[in-house]
Amino acid sequence: MQLKHLANISAGHPFRGKIPESPGSGIVAVQMKDASSLGGVAWADCIETEPTGRRDDCLQVGDILVAARGSRNYAVLIDDSLTVTGKQAIAAPQFFIVRTTALQLLPEYLYWFLNQPPSQRYFDLNAEGTLTKAIKRNALEEIPIAVPDLARQQAIIGLANTLQQELRLIEQLRRNGEQMLAAIANELAAELLTAPTPAIQTIKNTPSKE
């Protein structure tokens, strides 16, 4: 089925130019730098702002943000962590907001499906532009979505969540390893500053006797 038959699709908040900061407003703006398909939204990095005009486009848990431009049209799920912030949130205009309307489609599954190779190939084929590629709303509306039964969707979600946890663990191990090696390098550099300069022996080349 096409996405437009399964969800409502709208554009992010129509800011013009740079998003203005308004500390204490209680409304944060999710920009592309704040979100990733794997890590979700880094709410602590989102700036507070005071939107003008439309005020009915606040994000809800279960919404999916799809990057409208860039080298990859990734999807980001708005999960329960939004509620924990105690703030309202809006999406920057570089995102489309997808809100499921079909009872037989789980938002978590749709988020997963939009990030998979078949969907990404569709976006690549339908992107417009040369230097900066972009997906138009009608292209997103017409993307085909496979909708298995709810039990299978839940099984896929469980497997995807397990894999994400493993990837996060691997990434944390990589960072820990890099930090450990950096600390060793810093210690060695510090030793160079305090230790006396050792005598360096060199091998001299002498002409051979024939």
JONOR-V827662 format. One record per pair of residues at least 24 apart in sequence whose ideal C-beta (glycine too) atoms are under 7 Angstrom apart, sorted by the first residue. I is the first residue (numbers start at 1). GAP is how many residues later the second one is. Records with the same first field share a line. If there is no record, write none. Layout:
I: GAP ; GAP
This chain:
1: 144 ; 146
2: 139 ; 140 ; 141 ; 142
3: 137 ; 138 ; 140 ; 142
4: 137 ; 138
6: 94 ; 95 ; 96 ; 99 ; 139
7: 91 ; 92 ; 93 ; 94
8: 91 ; 93
9: 87 ; 89 ; 128 ; 131 ; 132
10: 47 ; 87
11: 82 ; 85
12: 79 ; 80 ; 81 ; 82 ; 83 ; 85
13: 38 ; 41 ; 44 ; 77 ; 78 ; 79 ; 80
14: 39 ; 40 ; 79
15: 77 ; 78
19: 28 ; 30 ; 73
20: 29 ; 30
21: 26 ; 27 ; 28
22: 26 ; 27 ; 28
23: 25
24: 24
25: 24 ; 25
26: 61 ; 62
27: 24 ; 60 ; 61 ; 63
28: 59 ; 61
29: 61 ; 63
30: 35 ; 59 ; 61 ; 62
31: 61
32: 35 ; 38 ; 60 ; 62
35: 30 ; 41
36: 40
37: 37 ; 38 ; 39 ; 78
38: 126 ; 129
40: 36 ; 37 ; 39 ; 41
41: 35 ; 37
43: 38 ; 42
51: 39
57: 33
58: 30 ; 31 ; 32
59: 30 ; 31 ; 32 ; 38
62: 38 ; 45
63: 34 ; 35 ; 36
64: 34 ; 43 ; 46 ; 47 ; 50
65: 26 ; 30 ; 32
66: 29 ; 30 ; 32 ; 48 ; 74
67: 27 ; 28
68: 26 ; 27 ; 28 ; 66 ; 67
69: 25 ; 63 ; 64 ; 65
71: 62
72: 48
73: 50 ; 62
74: 41
75: 36 ; 39 ; 40
77: 30 ; 31 ; 34
96: 41 ; 44
104: 43 ; 46
105: 42
106: 44 ; 47 ; 51
108: 49
109: 44 ; 47 ; 48
110: 35
112: 44 ; 45 ; 48
113: 32 ; 33
119: 24
